Amino acid sequence: MGLQGQIIPYKNGEKEDADDERAGKEISPFPPPLHSKFAVVGYALTSKKIKSFLKPKLEGLARNKGILFVAIDQNRPLSDQGPFDIVLHKLTGKEWRQNLEDYRQTHPEVTVLDPPDAIQHLHNRQSMLQCVADMNLSNSYGKVGIPKQLVIKKDASSIPGVVAKAGLMLPIVAKPLVADGSAKSHELSLAYDQQSLQKLEPPLVLQEFVNHGGVMFKVYIVGETIKVVRRFSLPDVCKRELSNIAGVFRFPRVSCAAASADNADLDPGVAELPPRPLLEKLARELCRRLGLRLFNLDIIREHGTRDRFYVIDINYFPGKSPFSFIFSYGKMPEYAHIFTDFLLSLGQNQYKKKST
């Protein structure tokens, strides 16, 4: 059964053109920027991010539609560079954040993707998912929440007692509290018994493992467009297995999440994508609450249900990672068209503002 991911623009529901060979022949429906031939996108990215994201296909398509990517010199003040219409960034460090924040204050006409303070919100896994929990999203298409979880900031020896008191059921997924994109922040583990919980290293977020048929949904959000793909995930754990397994297992040893599940022969109840209206509402509300326009969600469906979904992680502007289960926009199908149209929509909004 060949099941493909789908693209969901909020506004008109039209599917993006998948034929990248037409990139050079397409004509932009948007007006050109007021001050130059091109809309200038200044980018401040790591070398790995540039390699995984800013590929020739994207640059070529963007140029043909009137968008020019220009590298930002991180050693010079932003105000001395440009002029830019959009600043695209994914760098860490207080000095860079302050530089960018100062630039935003003095250049309100420039769109910054995305505000540094809003991005920081996703660097803590407790606050990251709290906004999903606060939404308590539920409609006729389903219910979206987060797995039962708790935060352990220190004292690994206390974890078994704290978990038991909180009522979390085994197995337990353990994730570092800080999600800053570093290798350490992706060191995920699965603990099968109470005593093994003492082997974990705080600070951590502990999540109750939810059986989900071994498939998760990667939901990429780019402005007003959503792209959904399936990825293999951790297999379900039955009670018999739980009674026979002990210890803590690292995800790279347990998960086969690197593989796409879009063309796999899956049970229809597992493979079915989350309902489009539910994802639209979730994405819109998260964009509003987080103040972000470039991020992706990891969503699972509770096995045995059709309408019970959990958000288990949120990543900002996902980039290349040494861990194969973290995917970048560069691996998102049709990403060049999606991202170019997103930048064009920002340019159109700026044009309208300047014309009024």
FIPA-897916 format. One record per residue (C-alpha): z, x, y; residue in one letter. Coordinates in steps of 0.2 Angstrom, whole numbers, padded with zeros to 4 digits, always signed. Example, Ala and Ser with C-alpha at 12.3 -4.5 7.8 and 13.67 -1.06 7.14 Angstrom:
# FIPA-897916
+0039+0062-0022A+0036+0068-0005S
//
This chain:
# FIPA-897916
+0000+0000+0000M-0006+0009+0016G+0005+0004+0030L+0002+0011+0047Q+0014+0013+0062G+0010+0003+0077Q+0009+0005+0096I+0018-0008+0107I+0014-0009+0126P+0027-0020+0134Y+0015-0029+0145K-0001-0034+0137N+0001-0029+0118G-0016-0020+0117E-0017-0006+0105K-0021+0011+0111E-0038+0019+0107D-0035+0031+0092A-0052+0040+0094D-0047+0056+0103D-0065+0062+0103E-0069+0049+0117R-0056+0058+0128A-0069+0066+0139G-0079+0050+0142K-0065+0039+0148E-0064+0034+0166I-0047+0031+0174S-0044+0013+0181P-0031+0020+0193F-0034+0026+0211P-0034+0045+0214P-0018+0052+0223P-0018+0052+0242L-0017+0070+0245H-0028+0079+0232S-0041+0077+0219K-0028+0078+0205F-0011+0070+0202A-0001+0086+0200V+0012+0086+0186V+0023+0101+0188G+0032+0106+0171Y+0047+0116+0167A+0048+0117+0148L+0053+0130+0136T+0039+0140+0127S+0042+0131+0111K+0041+0114+0120K+0025+0119+0128I+0018+0124+0112K+0022+0108+0103S+0019+0096+0117F+0006+0103+0130L-0008+0105+0118K-0026+0107+0124P-0031+0089+0119K-0018+0082+0131L-0022+0094+0145E-0041+0090+0143G-0039+0072+0142L-0027+0072+0157A-0039+0083+0167R-0053+0071+0164N-0042+0057+0170K-0037+0066+0186G-0021+0074+0181I-0017+0092+0182L-0003+0101+0174F+0005+0116+0183V+0019+0127+0177A+0034+0128+0188I+0042+0145+0191D+0060+0143+0186Q+0065+0159+0197N+0059+0151+0213R+0065+0136+0222P+0056+0120+0218L+0054+0116+0237S+0043+0132+0238D+0031+0126+0225Q+0019+0112+0223G+0016+0099+0230P+0020+0089+0215F+0017+0071+0211D+0028+0072+0196I+0040+0084+0189V+0041+0085+0170L+0056+0095+0163H+0067+0099+0148K+0078+0114+0152L+0096+0116+0151T+0109+0125+0162G+0119+0120+0177K+0109+0131+0189E+0092+0122+0184W+0100+0105+0185R+0107+0108+0202Q+0090+0115+0208N+0082+0099+0202L+0094+0088+0209E+0093+0096+0226D+0074+0094+0225Y+0075+0076+0221R+0086+0073+0236Q+0074+0081+0248T+0058+0075+0239H+0061+0056+0235P+0042+0053+0234E+0041+0064+0218V+0044+0056+0202T+0056+0067+0191V+0055+0064+0172L+0069+0061+0170D+0085+0062+0181P+0096+0077+0175P+0112+0066+0175D+0104+0053+0164A+0098+0066+0152I+0116+0073+0151Q+0122+0056+0144H+0112+0059+0128L+0121+0076+0125H+0136+0067+0119N+0134+0057+0103R+0149+0046+0107Q+0142+0040+0124S+0124+0041+0118M+0127+0026+0106L+0140+0017+0115Q+0127+0009+0126C+0119+0002+0111V+0135-0005+0105A+0139-0012+0122D+0122-0022+0122M+0127-0031+0106N+0109-0036+0105L+0105-0051+0094S+0091-0063+0094N+0081-0074+0082S+0072-0058+0076Y+0087-0048+0071G+0103-0039+0077K+0104-0021+0082V+0120-0011+0082G+0127+0006+0077I+0136+0011+0061P+0155+0011+0062K+0160+0028+0069Q+0174+0038+0076L+0176+0054+0085V+0186+0069+0079I+0189+0082+0093K+0200+0094+0083K+0211+0097+0068D+0200+0095+0052A+0215+0093+0041S+0219+0076+0049S+0201+0069+0046I+0205+0061+0029P+0220+0051+0036G+0211+0046+0052V+0195+0040+0042V+0206+0030+0030A+0216+0022+0045K+0199+0018+0054A+0193+0009+0038G+0177+0020+0037L+0169+0019+0020M+0162+0034+0010L+0150+0042+0011P+0152+0048+0029I+0139+0056+0039V+0145+0070+0050A+0136+0075+0066K+0142+0088+0080P+0148+0079+0095L+0137+0089+0107V+0119+0085+0105A+0111+0098+0116D+0095+0102+0106G+0102+0118+0099S+0101+0122+0081A+0120+0119+0079K+0118+0102+0086S+0107+0097+0072H+0119+0103+0058E+0121+0086+0050L+0132+0084+0034S+0136+0070+0021L+0153+0070+0014A+0156+0060-0002Y+0175+0061-0004D+0191+0060+0006Q+0197+0078+0003Q+0180+0086+0007S+0182+0079+0024L+0194+0093+0028Q+0179+0105+0026K+0171+0098+0042L+0171+0107+0058E+0176+0097+0074P+0172+0091+0087P+0162+0079+0077L+0156+0061+0076V+0158+0053+0059L+0147+0038+0055Q+0149+0026+0040E+0133+0029+0029F+0123+0013+0028V+0111+0011+0013N+0093+0009+0021H+0081+0011+0006G+0078+0029+0010G+0067+0025+0025V+0070+0026+0044M+0060+0021+0059F+0056+0034+0072K+0054+0024+0088V+0046+0034+0102Y+0047+0027+0120I+0035+0033+0133V+0038+0022+0149G+0032+0005+0144E+0024+0009+0127T+0033+0010+0110I+0026+0020+0095K+0034+0016+0078V+0032+0027+0063V+0041+0028+0046R+0050+0043+0039R+0058+0046+0023F+0077+0048+0025S+0092+0050+0014L+0092+0040-0002P+0104+0025-0005D+0120+0029-0013V+0127+0018-0026C+0145+0016-0031K+0142+0025-0048R+0135+0040-0039E+0149+0040-0027L+0162+0041-0040S+0153+0055-0049N+0149+0066-0033I+0161+0076-0022A+0159+0088-0008G+0150+0090+0008V+0131+0092+0008F+0120+0098+0022R+0105+0087+0026F+0092+0100+0023P+0098+0101+0005R+0099+0082+0003V+0085+0074+0014S+0066+0074+0012C+0064+0067+0029A+0050+0078+0034A+0038+0067+0025A+0029+0053+0033S+0032+0036+0024A+0018+0027+0033D+0006+0028+0018N+0018+0028+0004A+0019+0014-0009D+0035+0006-0003L+0044-0010-0007D+0038-0022+0007P+0056-0026+0012G+0059-0008+0015V+0043-0003+0023A+0042-0018+0035E+0043-0012+0053L+0056-0019+0064P+0050-0035+0073P+0040-0031+0089R+0050-0043+0101P+0066-0035+0095L+0060-0017+0099L+0053-0023+0115E+0070-0030+0121K+0079-0015+0114L+0068-0002+0123A+0068-0011+0140R+0087-0013+0140E+0090+0005+0135L+0078+0011+0148C+0087+0002+0161R+0105+0007+0155R+0101+0025+0152L+0089+0027+0167G+0077+0036+0155L+0058+0034+0151R+0055+0047+0138L+0066+0046+0122F+0065+0041+0104N+0077+0031+0093L+0081+0034+0075D+0083+0016+0068I+0087+0010+0050I+0087-0007+0042R+0102-0011+0031E+0096-0012+0013H+0095-0029+0006G+0093-0037+0024T+0078-0041+0034R+0086-0042+0051D+0101-0030+0052R+0096-0014+0061F+0106+0001+0066Y+0102+0014+0079V+0109+0031+0072I+0103+0043+0085D+0094+0045+0102I+0084+0060+0107N+0078+0064+0125Y+0059+0070+0126F+0060+0076+0108P+0053+0093+0105G+0050+0105+0091K+0065+0109+0081S+0069+0121+0067P+0074+0106+0057F+0060+0096+0050S+0068+0079+0052F+0068+0081+0071I+0050+0076+0077F+0042+0079+0094S+0030+0069+0105Y+0017+0081+0100G+0018+0074+0082K+0017+0056+0088M+0001+0048+0083P-0011+0046+0098E+0002+0054+0109Y-0011+0062+0121A-0018+0045+0126H-0001+0037+0127I+0006+0050+0138F-0009+0052+0149T-0009+0033+0152D+0010+0034+0156F+0007+0047+0169L-0007+0037+0176L+0004+0022+0178S+0016+0032+0187L+0003+0038+0199G-0003+0020+0202Q+0015+0015+0206N+0016+0029+0219Q-0001+0024+0226Y+0005+0006+0229K+0021+0012+0237K+0011+0023+0249K-0001+0010+0253S+0012-0003+0258T
//
